[in-house]
Each structure stands twice: as structure tokens, then as C-alpha cells.
């Protein structure tokens, strides 16, 4: 008997991912995305012109960490042999950057499943990114859609 991946998703489940943001992370991200804003890559500019006094990480890099934890949230499900569907990220809602992320900050993203909608074939999760001081850096909601698998042609 086949099951939906949503049969394995539980409201209240919490998953976490932590990463210290370094020079290499920001430089590689700038290269991959083409976002070479002085805010991220020019220390002198930030010291002279910004009240932050130093460079900050890209907000989209933090969203990338949110994507990582969403993948962690389904790792225990996706290879079950009896699944009739598979997870696909349907997007991120209400993303807000509340504080800058500085080089050297250890970012922890917490992903908590808050809703399961079987009719729409999706689950929702609250995401919070905090730094090593417990300060909230970013928040958002992740939408995970469960798409039907193609039938095996045997």
C-alpha cells in the first residue's frame, strides 16, 4: 500500500541547521549570484559610509540556509519505498530580514512544521534564523508541496 509523504510529516516537528558565515561563503555567493554590492564585498566602504561599520552577508544567503533546513526536514521521508508522491519546495512566504548577519555570525535556522493541508497536498513550516546571541535575524514561512509520482510502467 502506498502512502503520501504527508503521512510522515507531523505538526510540531522541529529541524535545525547551523552554519558560521565566513568570508568564503559571502564571496562565493556573490560570485554565484552576481550580487557584488559594496554592502557585502567592500569593507572600507562599509567602515566609512555605513552605521553598521562592517560588511554583512546577503539576505538571500540566509534564505539558502532556510532551503537547507527544509531539505533536512524531508530527508527521513523521501526514500521510503511506499511513497505515492515526492516533496518539492513551492516557495517562501513572508520572508523578513530583521537584523543584519555579520561575518563570523553562527546562524541557526529553526524549521517547525505548523500546518498540513492534505487537500492542497502541502505542508507549511515557520522558519526563524537566529545568531549565536539568540537574536532573530530573519523569519519566513516555507511551503512544501507533495507532487504525485508517475506510475511505474511494468
Wavefront OBJ file of the C-alpha trace (Angstrom):
o trace
v 0.000 0.000 0.000
v 1.334 3.426 -0.907
v 1.371 6.433 1.397
v 1.605 10.150 0.919
v 4.707 11.858 2.256
v 2.282 13.925 4.324
v 1.516 10.749 6.281
v 5.042 11.070 7.685
v 5.024 14.844 8.288
v 3.996 15.835 11.812
v 2.804 19.208 13.072
v 5.224 20.460 15.706
v 8.263 18.636 14.282
v 11.354 20.839 14.509
v 14.507 20.668 12.402
v 17.656 22.819 12.653
v 20.652 23.800 10.578
v 23.602 25.882 11.808
v 26.474 27.468 9.898
v 29.070 30.105 10.710
v 29.078 32.713 7.937
v 32.594 33.357 6.684
v 34.400 35.388 4.065
v 34.400 32.481 1.630
v 30.633 31.956 1.955
v 29.863 35.566 1.089
v 32.461 35.791 -1.691
v 31.302 32.585 -3.364
v 27.657 33.607 -3.010
v 28.436 36.980 -4.617
v 30.129 35.155 -7.489
v 27.273 32.713 -7.967
v 24.561 35.375 -7.904
v 26.399 38.369 -9.353
v 25.479 40.448 -6.286
v 28.719 42.313 -5.626
v 27.124 45.125 -3.641
v 29.623 47.073 -1.561
v 27.459 46.109 1.413
v 28.815 42.565 1.052
v 32.254 42.881 -0.535
v 33.773 46.273 0.319
v 34.947 46.566 3.928
v 36.360 50.083 3.539
v 33.098 51.367 2.080
v 31.116 49.895 4.976
v 33.508 51.332 7.573
v 33.367 54.808 6.040
v 29.746 55.049 4.937
v 27.598 52.657 6.940
v 26.411 52.837 10.506
v 26.936 49.037 10.586
v 30.692 49.599 10.315
v 31.427 46.337 8.528
v 30.219 44.088 5.721
v 27.120 41.931 6.034
v 26.032 38.670 4.433
v 23.451 38.590 1.665
v 19.878 38.098 2.861
v 19.463 35.576 0.061
v 22.305 33.530 1.590
v 20.218 33.221 4.748
v 17.277 32.104 2.585
v 19.664 29.484 1.197
v 20.192 28.208 4.743
v 16.402 28.085 5.079
v 16.347 25.893 1.975
v 18.965 23.619 3.546
v 16.877 23.035 6.657
v 13.772 22.382 4.534
v 15.750 19.621 2.811
v 16.802 18.249 6.205
v 13.116 18.176 7.201
v 12.271 15.663 4.465
v 15.453 13.564 4.455
v 13.862 10.873 6.626
v 10.890 10.602 4.244
v 11.970 10.885 0.610
v 13.467 7.420 0.161
v 10.657 5.428 1.722
v 9.697 2.766 -0.832
v 5.937 3.110 -0.363
v 5.570 6.817 -1.260
v 2.992 7.896 -3.828
v 4.414 11.410 -4.043
v 7.578 13.443 -3.563
v 8.351 16.822 -1.983
v 9.013 19.973 -3.980
v 9.606 23.392 -2.467
v 6.691 25.584 -3.547
v 8.257 28.740 -2.160
v 8.869 31.024 0.754
v 6.280 33.438 2.108
v 6.606 36.438 4.385
v 10.429 36.470 4.374
v 11.651 39.330 6.520
v 15.214 40.308 7.421
v 15.108 41.755 10.924
v 18.830 42.228 11.624
v 21.981 42.086 9.553
v 24.058 38.933 9.517
v 27.722 39.751 10.088
v 30.765 37.773 9.016
v 31.551 35.375 11.849
v 27.942 35.043 12.986
v 26.775 31.488 13.538
v 23.311 31.319 12.016
v 20.865 28.680 13.220
v 17.699 28.204 11.203
v 14.822 26.508 13.004
v 12.143 24.918 10.835
v 8.883 23.991 12.565
v 6.039 22.246 10.735
v 2.909 24.274 11.530
v 0.260 23.046 9.108
v -0.601 20.075 6.932
v -3.142 20.610 4.157
v -3.943 17.239 2.603
v -6.487 18.742 0.200
v -3.839 21.019 -1.332
v -1.086 18.416 -0.881
v 1.229 20.662 1.077
v 2.760 21.397 4.436
v 3.767 24.747 5.917
v 6.635 25.483 8.272
v 7.650 28.505 10.321
v 11.314 29.382 9.885
v 13.436 31.505 12.189
v 17.100 32.371 11.710
v 18.982 33.450 14.824
v 22.610 34.304 15.529
v 24.850 32.979 18.286
v 23.475 35.637 20.666
v 19.923 34.381 20.153
v 18.985 37.488 18.152
v 16.364 36.966 15.472
v 17.883 37.676 12.046
v 15.155 36.548 9.647
v 11.756 34.870 9.591
v 9.548 33.284 6.993
v 7.148 30.519 6.067
v 8.103 27.601 3.830
v 5.584 25.852 1.600
v 6.370 22.218 0.779
v 4.230 20.698 -1.959
v 3.871 16.951 -2.344
v 3.604 16.068 -6.055
v 2.241 12.757 -7.291
v 4.783 10.318 -8.701
v 4.399 8.940 -12.194
v 3.060 5.395 -12.263
v 5.621 2.647 -12.813
v 5.429 1.137 -16.294
v 5.977 -2.544 -15.593
l 1 2 3 4 5 6 7 8 9 10 11 12 13 14 15 16 17 18 19 20 21 22 23 24 25 26 27 28 29 30 31 32 33 34 35 36 37 38 39 40 41 42 43 44 45 46 47 48 49 50 51 52 53 54 55 56 57 58 59 60 61 62 63 64 65 66 67 68 69 70 71 72 73 74 75 76 77 78 79 80 81 82 83 84 85 86 87 88 89 90 91 92 93 94 95 96 97 98 99 100 101 102 103 104 105 106 107 108 109 110 111 112 113 114 115 116 117 118 119 120 121 122 123 124 125 126 127 128 129 130 131 132 133 134 135 136 137 138 139 140 141 142 143 144 145 146 147 148 149 150 151 152 153 154
